[in-house]
């Protein structure tokens, strides 16, 4: 009974770039070993099963449950957590990118090779956006404390989505940062601002080769440590 449900549930959480190869790397086993376990429907050892649950951000009970998970699209899974909560809370598993990226051109900045993990977000956070376009990134430094964004918090942004002035994830050189942008389209310029008076505003051309606007911020998750 559990054999039939375990790998089926695991695969329901693998979406897009968060695939079997990614899972094997995060768990610390070879992709061929993982593929063999799935093909043979072999339940992994307890330590491997626990690591899989930790990487996917779900409990062991969820992976061994006979309750099937509903799917929002072919790429992003929408999961029902009514097994653990009194009220159903649909969510998405989205990739988490590194704040230090390696790339040869802009198209590689948000490629899977720069992903360091995943984060589960509530469905409501993705309202109005295609969930396959959402990516998470950690906040660095104290530049955004004015909007209650602290170091280690995770910002969720919609890649390639640009609407108007507001919070954006941007790449400058090899780093990814969160900043407030104000666009001056007639001058073909953009002002890059922090939310901390200690830092000055930088204005540059929209086509500055050192700047890549990755996407607008749609929400964030507080994970920083509070001082008591």
N, C-alpha and C positions, 0 to 999 in steps of 0.2 A: 504493500500500500504506500509506504513512504518512498520506496524507490520510484514509483510512478510519478510522485509529486515533486520530489526534490529538484531534479534537473529541469523539469518543466517550469517550476517557479523561478529558478535561477535565470533561465533563458528569458523569462518575461521581463527581467530587469536589465537585460543587455540591449542597448539601443545605440544605433549609429556608431560613433567612434568608441563607445563603451562596449566593446565586443568581447569575444572569447579570448582573443590575443591579449587585450588590455587586462582582462580579469586574471589570466594566468600570470602575467607580469606582476600585478599587484599582490597576488596571493603567494608568489614565489615558487611557482612550478612551471614546467615547460608547457607551451601550447599543445604539444602532441599528447602529453599526459592528461591534460584537461579534456581534450577532444576524445581520448580513449575512454575516460570515465563517463563522459556524456553518452557516447555511442553505445557503450556496454551497459549503461544505466547502473553504474556502480556507485554506491554511496561512499564518499571519501572518508578518510580517517577524521576523528573528532576535531583535531587541531586544524585540519584543512577546511572542514565545514565551518568551524568558528571563524576562521580568517575570511572565508567567502562572505559570511553574514556581515562581518565588520566592514569589508570593502564595499558591499552593496548598501550598507546602512540600514539593514533590517534585522529582525531577531531570528534566531534559529527556528523558533516556532513558526514564523512566517514561511520559511523555506521548506519546512516539513509538513506544512498544512495541505490538506486536500482541497482547500478553497482556492479556486482559480482567480487570477488577477485579470481585471478587465483591461483592454487596450484602447488608448486614445487614438493613436495612429500606428502605422507600421514601424515607426522609428522611435517614438517616445512612449514609454509605458505609463499609464495612469493607474495607480495602485490603491486598493481599498484597505484602509487600516482599521476597519471596524472590528477586526479580531482583537485589537488591543485597546481601543477607545470606545467610550459609550456612543459617540457620534462618528459617523463615517467622515474621514478626512482624506480626500483624494490628493495625490501628490505626484510629482515628476522627479526623476533622477536626471540631473544635468551634469555635464563635465565641469571640472574645476581646473582652470589654467594656472600655470606658474606666473609669478610676477617678473620673472627673468626668463626671457624667451630667446630662442635661437632661430634665425630664419635668414633666407637669402633674398626673398622678396616678400611683399606685404601679404600675399595669399597664404604664406606659411605661418604667420604670427599665431593664428588660432587653429593650427593643425593639431592633430591628436598627439604628435610627438612632444608637444609642450604641455599636455595635460598631466596633472599630478594626482588626480583623484576625481571624486564626484561629490555632489551635495544634493540632498533631497529637499525640494521646496514645495510649498502648498500650491495647489492648482490655482488658487485665487491670485497668486503673485504673477502668474503667467497670463492673466486675463487681458485679451486684446493683442496678444503676441503668439506667434507660432512657437510652441515650446521647444522645437528642434533648433531654434535660433538663440536660445538662452544659454549663457555661460557664466560661471562664477569666478571671482578673483578676489584674493585677499587684499585688504587695505594696508598700505605701507605708510608709516610715519604718522605725524599729527597734523598734516595739512588740512584735513577735513573735519576737525573736531567741532567746528561751528554748526554742522548739521548732524552732530552726534554719531559721526563715523570715526571709529578708533582703530588703531593698529590691530590687525588680526581679524577684524570683522570681515564678513564676506559680502561683496556687492554682486548682484545679479544684473547682467546687462544683455541687451538684445543686439546681437552682432549685425553690423551694417545698417542699423536703424538710426536715422538721424531726423529729428523733428524740428526742434527750435532750441533756444537757449536752455541750458539745464545741466544736470550731472551726466558725465560721460566717462566711459573707460577709454583711455588713450594709450598709445605706445609712443614712447620717446626713446630712440635708440633701442636698447635691448630690454628696457623696463616697461611694465604696464602699470599705469597709475589711474586713480580716480580724481577727476577735477571738474570744476564748473566751467562750462564754455559759453562764451557770448560771441555770436557770429555777426560780422560786419560784411555782409555780402557785397555791397557796392564797392568796398575797398579790397575785397577778396582776402579778408583778414579774420582772425579769430583770437579772442583773448582767453588765456588759460589762467584760471583763478583758483586759489585755495580758499578754504573757509577758516583761515586762521590769520589774524592781522600781522603775524610775525613774518609772513611771506608776501612777496610782491607779485603783482600780476605781470604775466608775460604775453605780449602781443606778437603774433607772427602771421605769415601768409598761410592761407588754407592749403596751398600746394607745397608747403615746406617739406622737403624730403625726409626730415628727421621726425616729422609728426604723422601719426596715423590715428584717425578717429575710429575706434573699434565699434562703438555702439552706445546707445543711450541706456542709462541706468533705470531699471524697472523696480528695484527693491533691494533690500539687504537683510542680512542675518547677523545679529550681534553675537559674537563669540569671544570678545575680548574679556580680560580679567578685570573685575571691579576691585577698586581699593576699598578696604573696610576700615 
